[in-house]
Amino acid sequence: MTPDEYCASRAAQSGSAFYYSFPPLPGDRRRAITALYAFCREVDDVVDEVHDPEVARAKLAWWRLEVAATFAGEPTHPVARALVPVVRIFGLPREHFDAVIDGMAMDLERSRYEDFAALER
């Protein structure tokens, strides 16, 4: 299975209606959004499916390393491998990927936010 096929499979498994908006996009954009969505699913599932917060933190730390490897052009995970051309073609900054992981890490600390300002962070 290629990295793009893995991402398509991963995104389709989510059952999200969002995934079904991808097919009409032109090829490069469809592959890019599918890889980005698969990345978000991967890191979100760490928080949703791993019941030990320390294990979840370790997995998120691993994803931080994998994001760094993606930007160095040497990732190992199929989703990160699919992201290598995406970050180059679309000029995506690493900070955005780190922010997604930061948001998931916040969910390990709290499940509710007092107001929109706290949620917006």
MIMARKE-271473 format. One line per field, with one value per atom (N, C-alpha, C, O): residue number from 1; residue in three letters; atom name; z, x, y. Coordinates in Angstrom, 3 decimals, m for minus. Example, Ala and Ser with C-alpha at 12.3 -4.5 7.8 and 13.67 -1.06 7.14 Angstrom:
REM MIMARKE-271473
n <- (1:1:1:1:2:2:2:2)
res <- (ALA:ALA:ALA:ALA:SER:SER:SER:SER)
atom <- (N:CA:C:O:N:CA:C:O)
Z <- (7.800:7.800:7.800:8.465:7.080:7.140:7.870:8.039)
X <- (13.190:12.300:13.200:14.236:12.850:13.670:12.900:13.409)
Y <- (m5.690:m4.500:m3.300:m3.319:m2.250:m1.060:0.030:1.138)
//
This chain:
REM MIMARKE-271473
n <- (1:1:1:1:2:2:2:2:3:3:3:3:4:4:4:4:5:5:5:5:6:6:6:6:7:7:7:7:8:8:8:8:9:9:9:9:10:10:10:10:11:11:11:11:12:12:12:12:13:13:13:13:14:14:14:14:15:15:15:15:16:16:16:16:17:17:17:17:18:18:18:18:19:19:19:19:20:20:20:20:21:21:21:21:22:22:22:22:23:23:23:23:24:24:24:24:25:25:25:25:26:26:26:26:27:27:27:27:28:28:28:28:29:29:29:29:30:30:30:30:31:31:31:31:32:32:32:32:33:33:33:33:34:34:34:34:35:35:35:35:36:36:36:36:37:37:37:37:38:38:38:38:39:39:39:39:40:40:40:40:41:41:41:41:42:42:42:42:43:43:43:43:44:44:44:44:45:45:45:45:46:46:46:46:47:47:47:47:48:48:48:48:49:49:49:49:50:50:50:50:51:51:51:51:52:52:52:52:53:53:53:53:54:54:54:54:55:55:55:55:56:56:56:56:57:57:57:57:58:58:58:58:59:59:59:59:60:60:60:60:61:61:61:61:62:62:62:62:63:63:63:63:64:64:64:64:65:65:65:65:66:66:66:66:67:67:67:67:68:68:68:68:69:69:69:69:70:70:70:70:71:71:71:71:72:72:72:72:73:73:73:73:74:74:74:74:75:75:75:75:76:76:76:76:77:77:77:77:78:78:78:78:79:79:79:79:80:80:80:80:81:81:81:81:82:82:82:82:83:83:83:83:84:84:84:84:85:85:85:85:86:86:86:86:87:87:87:87:88:88:88:88:89:89:89:89:90:90:90:90:91:91:91:91:92:92:92:92:93:93:93:93:94:94:94:94:95:95:95:95:96:96:96:96:97:97:97:97:98:98:98:98:99:99:99:99:100:100:100:100:101:101:101:101:102:102:102:102:103:103:103:103:104:104:104:104:105:105:105:105:106:106:106:106:107:107:107:107:108:108:108:108:109:109:109:109:110:110:110:110:111:111:111:111:112:112:112:112:113:113:113:113:114:114:114:114:115:115:115:115:116:116:116:116:117:117:117:117:118:118:118:118:119:119:119:119:120:120:120:120:121:121:121:121)
res <- (MET:MET:MET:MET:THR:THR:THR:THR:PRO:PRO:PRO:PRO:ASP:ASP:ASP:ASP:GLU:GLU:GLU:GLU:TYR:TYR:TYR:TYR:CYS:CYS:CYS:CYS:ALA:ALA:ALA:ALA:SER:SER:SER:SER:ARG:ARG:ARG:ARG:ALA:ALA:ALA:ALA:ALA:ALA:ALA:ALA:GLN:GLN:GLN:GLN:SER:SER:SER:SER:GLY:GLY:GLY:GLY:SER:SER:SER:SER:ALA:ALA:ALA:ALA:PHE:PHE:PHE:PHE:TYR:TYR:TYR:TYR:TYR:TYR:TYR:TYR:SER:SER:SER:SER:PHE:PHE:PHE:PHE:PRO:PRO:PRO:PRO:PRO:PRO:PRO:PRO:LEU:LEU:LEU:LEU:PRO:PRO:PRO:PRO:GLY:GLY:GLY:GLY:ASP:ASP:ASP:ASP:ARG:ARG:ARG:ARG:ARG:ARG:ARG:ARG:ARG:ARG:ARG:ARG:ALA:ALA:ALA:ALA:ILE:ILE:ILE:ILE:THR:THR:THR:THR:ALA:ALA:ALA:ALA:LEU:LEU:LEU:LEU:TYR:TYR:TYR:TYR:ALA:ALA:ALA:ALA:PHE:PHE:PHE:PHE:CYS:CYS:CYS:CYS:ARG:ARG:ARG:ARG:GLU:GLU:GLU:GLU:VAL:VAL:VAL:VAL:ASP:ASP:ASP:ASP:ASP:ASP:ASP:ASP:VAL:VAL:VAL:VAL:VAL:VAL:VAL:VAL:ASP:ASP:ASP:ASP:GLU:GLU:GLU:GLU:VAL:VAL:VAL:VAL:HIS:HIS:HIS:HIS:ASP:ASP:ASP:ASP:PRO:PRO:PRO:PRO:GLU:GLU:GLU:GLU:VAL:VAL:VAL:VAL:ALA:ALA:ALA:ALA:ARG:ARG:ARG:ARG:ALA:ALA:ALA:ALA:LYS:LYS:LYS:LYS:LEU:LEU:LEU:LEU:ALA:ALA:ALA:ALA:TRP:TRP:TRP:TRP:TRP:TRP:TRP:TRP:ARG:ARG:ARG:ARG:LEU:LEU:LEU:LEU:GLU:GLU:GLU:GLU:VAL:VAL:VAL:VAL:ALA:ALA:ALA:ALA:ALA:ALA:ALA:ALA:THR:THR:THR:THR:PHE:PHE:PHE:PHE:ALA:ALA:ALA:ALA:GLY:GLY:GLY:GLY:GLU:GLU:GLU:GLU:PRO:PRO:PRO:PRO:THR:THR:THR:THR:HIS:HIS:HIS:HIS:PRO:PRO:PRO:PRO:VAL:VAL:VAL:VAL:ALA:ALA:ALA:ALA:ARG:ARG:ARG:ARG:ALA:ALA:ALA:ALA:LEU:LEU:LEU:LEU:VAL:VAL:VAL:VAL:PRO:PRO:PRO:PRO:VAL:VAL:VAL:VAL:VAL:VAL:VAL:VAL:ARG:ARG:ARG:ARG:ILE:ILE:ILE:ILE:PHE:PHE:PHE:PHE:GLY:GLY:GLY:GLY:LEU:LEU:LEU:LEU:PRO:PRO:PRO:PRO:ARG:ARG:ARG:ARG:GLU:GLU:GLU:GLU:HIS:HIS:HIS:HIS:PHE:PHE:PHE:PHE:ASP:ASP:ASP:ASP:ALA:ALA:ALA:ALA:VAL:VAL:VAL:VAL:ILE:ILE:ILE:ILE:ASP:ASP:ASP:ASP:GLY:GLY:GLY:GLY:MET:MET:MET:MET:ALA:ALA:ALA:ALA:MET:MET:MET:MET:ASP:ASP:ASP:ASP:LEU:LEU:LEU:LEU:GLU:GLU:GLU:GLU:ARG:ARG:ARG:ARG:SER:SER:SER:SER:ARG:ARG:ARG:ARG:TYR:TYR:TYR:TYR:GLU:GLU:GLU:GLU:ASP:ASP:ASP:ASP:PHE:PHE:PHE:PHE:ALA:ALA:ALA:ALA:ALA:ALA:ALA:ALA:LEU:LEU:LEU:LEU:GLU:GLU:GLU:GLU:ARG:ARG:ARG:ARG)
atom <- (N:CA:C:O:N:CA:C:O:N:CA:C:O:N:CA:C:O:N:CA:C:O:N:CA:C:O:N:CA:C:O:N:CA:C:O:N:CA:C:O:N:CA:C:O:N:CA:C:O:N:CA:C:O:N:CA:C:O:N:CA:C:O:N:CA:C:O:N:CA:C:O:N:CA:C:O:N:CA:C:O:N:CA:C:O:N:CA:C:O:N:CA:C:O:N:CA:C:O:N:CA:C:O:N:CA:C:O:N:CA:C:O:N:CA:C:O:N:CA:C:O:N:CA:C:O:N:CA:C:O:N:CA:C:O:N:CA:C:O:N:CA:C:O:N:CA:C:O:N:CA:C:O:N:CA:C:O:N:CA:C:O:N:CA:C:O:N:CA:C:O:N:CA:C:O:N:CA:C:O:N:CA:C:O:N:CA:C:O:N:CA:C:O:N:CA:C:O:N:CA:C:O:N:CA:C:O:N:CA:C:O:N:CA:C:O:N:CA:C:O:N:CA:C:O:N:CA:C:O:N:CA:C:O:N:CA:C:O:N:CA:C:O:N:CA:C:O:N:CA:C:O:N:CA:C:O:N:CA:C:O:N:CA:C:O:N:CA:C:O:N:CA:C:O:N:CA:C:O:N:CA:C:O:N:CA:C:O:N:CA:C:O:N:CA:C:O:N:CA:C:O:N:CA:C:O:N:CA:C:O:N:CA:C:O:N:CA:C:O:N:CA:C:O:N:CA:C:O:N:CA:C:O:N:CA:C:O:N:CA:C:O:N:CA:C:O:N:CA:C:O:N:CA:C:O:N:CA:C:O:N:CA:C:O:N:CA:C:O:N:CA:C:O:N:CA:C:O:N:CA:C:O:N:CA:C:O:N:CA:C:O:N:CA:C:O:N:CA:C:O:N:CA:C:O:N:CA:C:O:N:CA:C:O:N:CA:C:O:N:CA:C:O:N:CA:C:O:N:CA:C:O:N:CA:C:O:N:CA:C:O:N:CA:C:O:N:CA:C:O:N:CA:C:O:N:CA:C:O:N:CA:C:O:N:CA:C:O:N:CA:C:O:N:CA:C:O:N:CA:C:O:N:CA:C:O:N:CA:C:O:N:CA:C:O:N:CA:C:O:N:CA:C:O:N:CA:C:O:N:CA:C:O:N:CA:C:O:N:CA:C:O:N:CA:C:O:N:CA:C:O:N:CA:C:O:N:CA:C:O:N:CA:C:O)
Z <- (0.000:0.000:0.000:0.787:m0.884:m0.949:0.190:0.782:0.497:1.512:1.165:2.052:m0.102:m0.493:m0.294:0.147:m0.609:m0.397:1.088:1.487:1.906:3.353:3.851:4.631:3.398:3.825:3.396:4.174:2.176:1.692:2.534:2.889:2.848:3.678:5.077:5.625:5.643:6.999:7.065:8.008:6.059:6.028:5.837:6.464:4.979:4.735:5.976:6.215:6.766:7.973:8.998:9.862:8.910:9.909:9.858:10.865:8.693:8.548:8.522:8.558:8.460:8.483:7.130:6.082:7.165:5.938:5.281:4.065:6.085:5.572:4.502:3.489:4.715:3.779:2.388:1.380:2.334:1.050:0.240:m0.886:0.803:0.033:m0.751:m1.572:m0.524:m1.166:m2.651:m3.440:m3.068:m4.456:m5.551:m6.573:m5.409:m6.512:m6.693:m7.721:m5.735:m5.837:m6.907:m7.159:m7.545:m8.497:m7.784:m6.573:m8.525:m7.995:m6.889:m5.808:m7.128:m6.117:m4.854:m3.742:m5.028:m3.867:m3.108:m1.878:m3.830:m3.179:m2.362:m1.224:m2.946:m2.213:m0.997:0.066:m1.158:m0.051:1.100:2.249:0.813:1.893:2.530:3.730:1.748:2.305:3.255:4.326:2.884:3.770:5.026:6.126:4.878:6.046:6.984:8.203:6.414:7.240:7.936:9.108:7.220:7.833:8.994:10.023:8.832:9.932:11.140:12.268:10.900:12.010:12.679:13.903:11.894:12.468:13.321:14.421:12.812:13.544:14.921:15.930:14.968:16.259:17.148:18.371:16.555:17.358:17.983:19.133:17.239:17.771:18.928:19.785:18.960:20.112:21.388:22.372:21.357:22.552:22.805:23.953:21.741:21.890:22.282:22.986:21.838:21.998:23.022:23.466:23.395:24.370:25.747:25.999:26.629:27.932:28.993:29.998:28.778:29.711:29.222:28.170:29.961:29.504:29.234:28.333:29.998:29.770:28.448:27.736:28.129:26.838:25.709:24.689:25.882:24.870:24.678:23.544:25.755:25.644:24.888:24.066:25.169:24.474:22.980:22.146:22.649:21.238:20.539:19.393:21.221:20.632:20.469:19.486:21.413:21.296:20.077:19.350:19.870:18.681:17.422:16.475:17.390:16.222:16.005:14.863:17.071:16.914:16.188:15.314:16.559:15.879:14.423:13.540:14.185:12.816:11.961:10.769:12.553:11.826:11.472:10.350:12.415:12.133:11.003:10.118:11.041:9.984:8.643:7.594:8.679:7.447:6.798:5.588:7.603:7.059:6.676:5.932:7.175:6.766:5.573:5.011:5.188:4.057:4.377:3.474:5.685:6.082:7.071:8.031:6.878:7.822:7.608:6.582:8.597:8.502:8.379:7.731:8.983:8.972:7.589:6.976:7.095:5.767:5.624:4.568:6.663:6.586:6.438:5.599:7.225:7.144:5.796:5.241:5.272:3.949:2.872:1.934:3.002:2.048:2.182:1.223:3.363:3.594:3.029:2.814:2.785:2.307:1.061:1.069:m0.008:m1.169:m0.905:m1.506:m0.017:0.295:0.905:0.500:1.875:2.518:1.541:1.640:0.592:m0.404:m1.421:m1.681:m1.987:m3.047:m2.540:m3.218:m1.352:m0.841:0.167:0.689:0.438:1.341:2.745:3.362:3.252:4.583:5.665:5.606:6.642:7.713:8.777:9.090:9.305:10.352:11.569:12.235:11.861:13.042:13.060:14.125:11.882:11.831:12.280:12.956:11.903:12.328:13.830:14.527:14.310:15.756:16.522:17.617:15.949:16.609:16.705:17.700:15.691:15.747:16.902:17.680:17.004:18.098:19.443:20.408:19.515:20.755:21.174:22.350:20.209:20.505:21.036:21.956:20.461:20.945:22.358:23.201:22.610:23.944:24.990:26.134:24.595:25.529:25.972:27.109:25.057:25.397:26.456:27.096:26.649:27.724:29.088:30.110:29.096:30.349:30.750:31.936:29.748:30.050:28.928:27.776:29.282:28.277:28.060:27.128:28.924:28.799:28.929:29.614:28.256:28.299:28.821:28.465:29.664:30.349:29.419:29.636:28.387:27.460:26.101:25.922:25.147:23.792:23.739:22.976:24.524:24.525:24.904:24.299:25.893:26.301:25.221:24.971:24.586:23.521:22.294:21.642:21.997:20.820:20.874:19.842:22.045:22.230:21.626:21.665)
X <- (0.852:0.000:0.900:1.842:0.597:1.370:0.951:m0.112:1.777:1.362:0.030:m0.794:m0.184:m1.448:m2.627:m3.696:m2.443:m3.509:m3.807:m4.966:m2.746:m2.934:m3.766:m4.702:m3.419:m4.149:m5.606:m6.498:m5.854:m7.232:m8.013:m9.166:m7.388:m8.040:m8.312:m9.398:m7.319:m7.426:m8.524:m9.314:m8.562:m9.572:m10.968:m11.925:m11.086:m12.388:m12.910:m14.118:m12.018:m12.414:m13.081:m13.816:m12.834:m13.375:m14.899:m15.548:m15.463:m16.911:m17.441:m18.652:m16.541:m16.927:m17.477:m16.969:m18.502:m19.038:m18.001:m18.015:m17.115:m16.062:m15.244:m14.889:m14.943:m14.143:m14.785:m14.079:m16.097:m16.784:m16.778:m17.275:m16.222:m16.057:m14.743:m14.520:m13.877:m12.559:m12.588:m11.869:m13.382:m13.292:m13.426:m12.755:m14.249:m14.343:m13.095:m12.956:m12.207:m11.013:m10.067:m10.029:m9.297:m8.272:m7.248:m7.060:m6.596:m5.697:m4.744:m4.763:m3.904:m2.930:m3.610:m3.168:m4.671:m5.393:m6.113:m6.157:m6.672:m7.352:m6.357:m6.644:m5.192:m4.161:m3.685:m3.445:m3.549:m3.073:m4.074:m3.694:m5.338:m6.326:m6.538:m6.800:m6.431:m6.572:m5.428:m5.651:m4.208:m3.053:m3.176:m2.889:m3.596:m3.763:m4.839:m4.666:m5.942:m7.020:m6.556:m6.866:m5.816:m5.298:m4.359:m4.379:m3.537:m2.669:m3.509:m3.227:m4.525:m5.384:m6.063:m6.183:m6.510:m7.143:m6.132:m6.455:m4.920:m3.899:m3.645:m3.670:m3.403:m3.076:m4.306:m4.193:m5.474:m6.691:m6.997:m7.430:m6.776:m7.037:m6.108:m6.469:m4.928:m4.042:m4.766:m4.784:m5.358:m6.031:m7.353:m7.716:m8.055:m9.370:m9.289:m10.165:m8.255:m8.209:m7.201:m7.301:m6.240:m5.235:m5.693:m5.821:m5.935:m6.525:m5.508:m5.878:m4.253:m3.204:m2.621:m1.983:m2.826:m2.345:m0.836:m0.391:m0.060:1.399:1.753:2.652:1.046:1.271:0.835:1.517:m0.286:m0.760:0.252:0.531:0.797:1.818:3.044:3.612:3.446:4.603:4.313:5.181:3.106:2.748:2.697:3.130:2.172:2.165:3.593:3.897:4.459:5.868:6.500:7.287:6.137:6.632:6.147:6.917:4.876:4.359:5.087:5.275:5.494:6.282:7.592:8.017:8.224:9.454:9.182:9.984:8.049:7.694:7.397:7.705:6.804:6.595:7.958:8.160:8.872:10.221:10.871:11.510:10.703:11.257:10.583:11.222:9.308:8.584:9.210:9.434:9.484:10.062:11.522:12.064:12.166:13.534:13.521:14.571:12.318:12.186:12.490:12.764:12.444:12.825:11.849:12.301:10.533:9.608:9.498:9.926:8.917:8.738:7.269:6.964:6.366:4.941:4.353:4.711:3.450:2.872:2.181:2.270:1.502:0.850:1.905:1.763:2.936:3.998:4.711:5.097:4.887:5.516:4.645:5.162:3.329:2.421:2.439:2.149:2.779:2.806:4.048:4.026:5.114:6.361:6.113:6.465:5.526:5.296:4.252:4.304:3.312:2.255:2.855:2.513:3.745:4.320:5.189:5.292:5.817:6.637:5.763:5.969:4.796:3.960:3.152:3.049:2.590:1.692:2.359:1.710:3.634:4.366:3.794:3.744:3.363:2.754:3.825:4.836:3.617:4.605:4.478:3.383:5.596:5.639:4.815:4.231:4.766:4.054:2.591:2.021:1.994:0.587:0.417:m0.553:1.356:1.305:1.547:0.882:2.503:2.771:1.550:1.258:0.839:m0.357:m1.462:m2.185:m1.592:m2.585:m2.236:m3.108:m0.965:m0.536:m0.727:m1.158:m0.409:m0.629:m2.094:m2.399:m3.000:m4.424:m4.845:m5.658:m4.297:m4.617:m4.067:m4.719:m2.873:m2.273:m3.115:m3.210:m3.723:m4.588:m5.761:m6.224:m6.234:m7.360:m6.991:m7.874:m5.705:m5.281:m5.420:m5.530:m5.416:m5.478:m6.905:m7.225:m7.759:m9.144:m10.061:m9.647:m11.300:m12.276:m13.336:m14.135:m13.336:m14.289:m13.537:m12.518:m14.061:m13.454:m14.487:m15.663:m14.032:m14.940:m15.649:m16.811:m14.947:m15.541:m14.874:m13.948:m15.351:m14.816:m13.347:m12.579:m12.949:m11.544:m10.624:m9.567:m11.021:m10.206:m10.209:m9.186:m11.349:m11.459:m10.657:m10.008:m10.710:m10.022:m8.526:m7.903:m7.955:m6.526:m6.200:m5.048)
Y <- (m1.177:0.000:1.243:1.341:2.174:3.409:4.343:4.158:5.341:6.319:7.004:7.230:7.331:7.964:7.010:7.432:5.749:4.765:4.591:4.471:4.577:4.477:5.663:5.487:6.867:8.069:8.006:8.346:7.577:7.481:6.480:6.725:5.358:4.350:4.885:4.699:5.548:6.106:7.161:7.193:8.019:9.075:8.484:8.938:7.481:6.868:6.145:6.125:5.555:4.824:5.723:5.244:7.004:7.923:7.981:8.266:7.713:7.792:9.220:9.440:10.177:11.591:12.033:11.636:12.842:13.417:14.330:14.522:14.883:15.765:15.047:15.649:13.773:12.995:12.967:12.970:12.940:12.827:14.117:14.147:15.174:16.410:16.398:17.288:15.423:15.382:14.981:15.594:13.981:13.493:14.542:14.405:15.581:16.548:17.418:18.080:17.428:18.273:17.740:16.536:18.640:18.190:17.294:17.410:16.416:15.397:15.827:15.237:16.845:17.268:17.778:17.489:18.526:19.064:17.951:17.969:16.989:15.867:15.031:14.659:14.740:13.987:14.771:14.198:16.083:16.917:16.940:16.712:17.210:17.304:15.939:15.852:14.874:13.532:13.231:12.668:13.594:13.376:14.232:13.758:15.477:16.347:15.813:15.815:15.359:14.813:13.532:13.316:12.686:11.456:11.791:11.115:12.832:13.270:13.679:13.273:14.473:14.913:13.728:13.699:12.746:11.549:10.777:10.328:10.629:9.876:10.495:9.790:11.797:12.413:12.555:12.476:12.762:12.826:11.470:11.398:10.410:9.072:8.718:7.912:9.306:9.082:9.489:8.748:10.666:11.190:10.458:10.201:10.132:9.494:8.020:7.518:7.331:5.879:5.362:4.218:6.189:5.752:6.213:7.411:5.261:5.588:6.014:6.621:5.704:6.117:7.442:7.474:8.538:9.849:9.896:10.607:9.156:9.165:8.490:8.937:7.419:6.750:7.679:7.775:8.359:9.301:10.430:10.820:10.951:12.012:11.507:12.225:10.278:9.699:9.547:9.806:9.133:8.992:10.350:10.477:11.356:12.700:13.219:13.894:12.913:13.306:12.627:13.232:11.356:10.659:11.360:11.518:11.788:12.488:13.812:14.231:14.465:15.705:15.402:16.157:14.294:13.881:13.524:13.824:12.886:12.507:13.737:13.749:14.765:16.024:16.639:17.103:16.641:17.152:16.352:16.920:15.035:14.184:14.463:14.382:14.789:15.127:16.356:16.386:17.353:18.586:18.417:19.234:17.367:17.033:16.073:15.761:15.605:14.702:13.248:12.457:12.880:11.519:10.874:10.250:10.996:10.380:8.872:8.344:8.191:6.747:6.340:5.338:7.089:6.737:7.046:8.051:6.182:6.432:7.791:8.417:8.250:9.560:10.647:11.537:10.586:11.595:11.519:12.548:10.320:10.177:10.816:11.422:10.684:11.320:12.840:13.555:13.327:14.771:15.456:16.667:14.728:15.349:16.200:17.380:15.658:16.528:17.609:18.682:17.335:18.303:19.567:20.678:19.398:20.585:21.372:22.594:20.662:21.355:22.094:23.279:21.390:21.965:23.165:24.187:23.026:24.062:25.001:25.908:24.794:25.689:25.735:26.799:24.591:24.550:24.664:23.965:25.530:25.684:24.593:24.125:24.217:23.195:23.601:22.747:24.888:25.376:24.924:24.687:24.810:24.399:22.941:22.598:22.109:20.706:20.598:19.831:21.374:21.397:21.907:21.428:22.875:23.422:22.363:22.312:21.531:20.450:19.509:19.121:19.150:18.267:18.958:18.327:20.245:21.004:20.942:20.747:21.107:21.055:19.695:19.605:18.648:17.305:17.101:16.484:17.620:17.493:18.217:17.772:19.334:20.057:19.190:19.284:18.345:17.468:16.441:15.871:16.197:15.287:15.953:15.275:17.270:18.023:18.388:18.472:18.604:19.008:18.570:18.442:18.345:17.949:19.030:18.945:20.042:21.151:22.466:22.556:23.479:24.799:25.789:25.726:26.695:27.614:28.584:28.929:29.021:29.987:29.860:29.068:30.645:30.543:30.941:30.354:31.914:32.354:31.196:31.016:30.420:29.263:28.189:27.552:27.991:27.002:27.432:26.614:28.700:29.222:28.963:28.712:29.019:28.756:27.401:26.968)
//
